[in-house]
Amino acid sequence: MSTLVSSNPATGAAVGSVQAASPADIGHAVARARAAQPAWAALTLEARATMVRAAAEDLKSAASRIGELATLEMGKPIAEGRGEASHCANSLAEDVDEIVDALRTEILEDKRTRTELHHDAFGVCVAITPWNFPVLMPHQSVLPALVAGNTVILKPSEETPLCADLWAHTLAKHLPADVLQVVHGAGDAGRALVLADVDLIVFTGSRATGIRIMQDAAAGLKRVILELGGKDPLVVLGDADLDAAAAFAVRNSFRNAGQVCVSTERIYVHRDVQDAFVDRVLERTKALVQGDGSTAGVQVGPMVNARQKEKVVSQIESARRAGARVLAGGNDAPGNFVQPTVLVGLDHSMAIMREETFGPVACIMPFGSDEEAVRLANDSPYGLGAAVFGEAAHAEGVARQLTAGMIGINQGCGGAQGTPWVGARHSGYGFHSGKAGHRQFAQVRAVSRPR
Ligand code: ADP
C-alpha cells in the first residue's frame, strides 16, 4: 500500500491522506464485490431502494463536512462545496424514486404474446469519477448502479479522495457488506479496475481517458457509460437581452473556475451587438472575487492543480501569440490560480477554440448571420451542452440546428428533473440520469409467453 496525500490547491497544504490500493487490494475488492452481488441482486428492487434511501439522513448530517472537504481538496467556493453535498443528500430520495420508476418490470402485450421486460443487474460495476464535482458525480453514477442490483466499486479522483470517501462510507453503512466499496488511487488503479473481472464501467472524465477505457473494455465487451468533455458554445443573437446573456456568459464561464464539463467555452455574438455585450461581460468579470475557496465571499477558486493551470495558461499564451487580445485577466496569477480571463480576436485555428480548456476563460468571437453562428458552434468534435440567447422564436430556430446533447434557450443547458445528462459526438458514449439514463445501468431481459 502507498499513501495518497490530498492537498489544497489554494494553499498547497496537505488536507489528509488515504491508502492507495495495490494491485492485490484491487483483486480482493473485485472478488468481494463479485461474491456479494448475487444476494444483493436477489433482493427486490424496492428493498434495495429502501436501503439506499435510508442513508439520506446520515448524508444530510455529513453534508457540511463533505462539502468542506470538497473545497479543501479541489478549491471550489465553500458555498458551492456545501451546496453540492447537501443537494445530493436532499435529492437522494427523489432520485432513488426515479431510478425505481425506470427499472420496474414493464409489460408489453399484443394479440398473441405477453412479454415482461425485466431490468437486471450487469454484475460488478466500477464507477470512476473526476474531481470537479467530487460528490455529485459519485452520487449520479453509484445510485442507479446500486438500485439496479450491481455491486459497486467507486474509484474517486486522486485529487478528491477524502470527500468521496466520506460520502461513500456514509452511504455504505446502510448497505450489506461489500455492496459498495471504495478503492483509491490514480489512473493506474482505474485501469486495473477496468481490466479486472467487472461488467459495467461508469466513467466521467476526459475524452482521452474515455477512449482508453473503451479500448481496455473492448476485449471483454464490458458495458461502458462514458460522460466526457465538451467545448460548449453560447450563441448571442442580435435580438438577445444582453444583460441576461452577459450574466449567463460570466456565470457559466467562471463557475468552478471553468472546471465544469458544460462550461461555456466559446461565445459567438452577433457583430452588431458585440461591443455592448463585451462591455457587459467585462464589467461583470472584473467584479468577480478570486481567492481561497474556504474564504467567505470568494467566487472563483484556483485550478485543481499545477498541471491544469499549465494547460490553461499555455492555451491563453498560444492564442495571444497568434493575435488574440486579452481584455481581462490573462496574466500569470500566483500558485494554482488563473485570473478570470476574457479574450477576443480569436479564430478556430487556435487551440483555445478547439480543445477543451477547463479553466476560467471567456472566448468571444463575432458572427454576421445565423448560418455562420450555427456553422461556428457546430465546428467541434464535441457536443455536450450549448446555449442560445435571443428573441424566443429566433433562438429556438437556431438552437434546433445545433448538434449537442443538451441545449438551453435563454438559459443554461440543465433541464427539469428527469432530464438525462447526455452528450452528442465525442462528449459521451452512453449517458446517465433521467429514466433513459438509469436504464443503462441494467441489462434488459425480455420473457414472453402466449396469451
Ligand atoms: P483528469 O486528468 O482531469 O483528472 P481524467 O479523465 O484523466 O481527468 O480522470 C478522471 C478519472 O479517471 C480519475 O478518477 C482518474 O484517476 C481516472 N483515470 C485516469 N486514467 C485512467 C485509465 N487509463 N483508466 C481508468 N481510469 C483512469
Residues whose N, C-alpha, C, O or C-beta is under 5 A from the ligand:
A	BS01	ADP	I128 T129 P130 K155 P156 S157 E158 G185 A186 G187 G190 R191 T204 G205 S206 T209 R212
